[in-house]
Amino acid sequence: TNKPEAISLLKTQYRMNEEIMHFSSQWFYDGMLEAAKEVKNRGLLDFDTSIEWIDTSDEDYKESLSGDNSKINKEEAELTVAALINYLEKIGKERVLEEKIDIGVISPYKAQVNYLKHLVKKNSFFKPYKRVISINTVDGFQGQERDVIFITLVRSNESGQIGFLSDLRRMNVAMTRARMKLIILGNRETMSHHKFYKKLMEYIDSLKE
């Protein structure tokens, strides 16, 4: 096309703040993406990094196979729920409900999603938050966005087997659902066998500096 402004429109995104956008932009779009100025610096809490990785490699969390042949990591699911409670408490119930701050919890594995739903359902802490929390697979979140996204990666093994987590396009979908805060839970040792996740961890570490 001979309309340069049409091209630049595609490069500007209005969903994610800059820190969340940056890694995907570098890895998938040759650094071409830009965050619109309205969203560039937005966040929920002061002195908070936009992306966190909660490492489960020090714990003895192990993946296992569920009945329907899907992977599950129950301890990591429980830690995800604890991290979710912690973040909701940091923002404060009144503010979450007043501002309708919405949260998505994503796992690539159906068994993990079902277990997370079970944990949230049976915990009375979440009663007031029913409308603002959704838990689903990556595909279930396609095309949607949330203020805060948690991703539980599940895989945890010595040999660095990550199965379809190596489908990076889907991982990109999961990460780019987040407007202001992205929290990833996963075993750094298992995941760092793969270049994408190793680079992602390095990027997240650099944000703290």
N, C-alpha and C positions, 0 to 999 in steps of 0.2 A: 504494500500500500504506500501511497505517497503522503499519507497523513501521519506525521510523527506523533501528533498528540494522541492518536488512537492507540499507538503502541505503548506510550507511557502510561495510559490508563490501565493497561493490563498489568503493568509492573507495580502499581501502587495498590497496597492492600489495606483494608480498613478494619481488619479483625484484631490482629495481634500487636502487642507492644513490640518494640524493636528487638529486645533481647531474645524473645521467643522466636521471632521471625528470622533472626540473623543466621542461625545454623542451617535451617532449611534452605534459606536463600543461597547460602554458599554451596551447599552440597547438591541441591537439585536444580538451581536456577542461575548458576554462574554468578551469584552475588547481585543479580539484577533486581530482586524485589526491594521495594521501599515501603516503609510504614508511613501511612498518612499522618500528617502532623497532629490530627485530633487523637490518634491512638498511640502515637510513638512512645510516650513516656508514662502511660497510665499504669497504675498498680493499685492494689487494695490496701497495703499496709506500708508505713514508712520503714525505711531501713530493711527492706525485704528484697532478696534476689528473686528475679522472675522465674528462674528455673532451678530446681533442686533435684539432686539424685540422692535417694535414701538407699544406702548400700546394705545389702543383706548378706554379704559374703562372710562377715565375721560370725554371723549366727549359723546355726547348723540347719538352715532352712533347706529342705530338699523338695524338688518337684516329684510328683508321682503321677501315675496314669489313673484317670477316673474310669468309672464303669463304661462311659460312652466314648472311651478312647481319646479323651481330651486331657490335656495336662492340667494339673492343679498344684498349687503350693499354698497349703492352708496357713502356715505361719506367716507367709508374706501377705496373704489376704487379711489376716488379723492385724498385722502391722499397718496395712493400708487403711483399715478402719480406724485404728488408733491415731494415725496421722491426719485423717479426715476430721476426727473429733477435735484434735489439737488445733487444726487450722480454723475450724468453725468457732472455737472458743476464742482464738486470737482476734478474729474479726468481731465477734460478739453477736449473740442471737438477734438482738433488736435490729442491728444494722443489716444483718443477712436478710431478715424478713422484710424490713422496710424497703431496702434497696433492691430486693429480689435478686440477690447475688446467687447465680446458679452454678452448680458444680456437676461435673461429669466424672465418673469413675470408669476407666476403660481397661479391659484386658483382652489380649488377642485370643484367649482361650475361654471357650464357653463354660467349661466346668468351673473355672475361676470366677467368672461372672455370676454363675448361679450361687456359688458359695458366698460371694460378697453380698448378693441380694439377701441371702438367708441371714448373714451376720447383721446386716443393717435392719432388717425387718424385726429381728428378735431383741434389738437393743432400744430401749425406750428413749434414750437420748435423742434419737433421730425423729421421734414423732412430729415435732413442730416443723421439721425440715422436709417432710414428704414431697412437697411440690418443687423444691429447689434442687434435689439430688436425683440424678439418673445414672444408672449403672448398666453398661452394655458392652458388646464387642466393638471392635474397630469399625466393622461394617455397619453396625447399628448407629454409629455416630456420624456416618458419612454425610457431608453437607450441613452438619450442625455446628454450633459453637457454644462455649460456656465460659464464664468468667474464670473459673478454676478447673483444671483437669488433673486428675491423678491417673497414672498408668502403672499397672502392676504387670511386670514382664514375665513372671512365673518361672522361667527357665533357670535351673540351678544345678549344674553338674560339673564334674572335674574336666570333662573332655571338651567343654566349650560348644556342645551341641545346642543350637538355638532354633532348629526347625524353621517354621515359617516366619519367625522374627527376622529372618534374612530377606523377607519381602519388604524392602525398604520403602516402597511406595505406600504400603499400608501403614508402616510406622510413621511416615511423614503425615499421613492423614490424621493419625491419632495425636501427634504432637501439635499440629497446627489447628486443632479445635480450640486451643486455649487463648483467651483474650489477654489475661493479665497474670496468670500464675500457672506454672506447669510443674508437677511433682511426679518424678519417675521413681518407682521402687524396683530394684533389681540387683542381682548378684554381679558386682563389678568384675569379679574374676572370670566368671562364665562369659559375660557379655563382651569383655575386652578382647576376646579372641577374634572378634569381628571388627574390621577397620572403622565402619560407620559408628559403632557404639563407642569404640575407643576414642575417636575424635570428638564425639558428642560429650563424653565425660570430661575430656580435656577442656572443651569449650565451657562446660558448666563450672569446672574448677576455676577457670580464668575469671568468671564473673564475680567470684568472691574476693578476688585480689584487690 
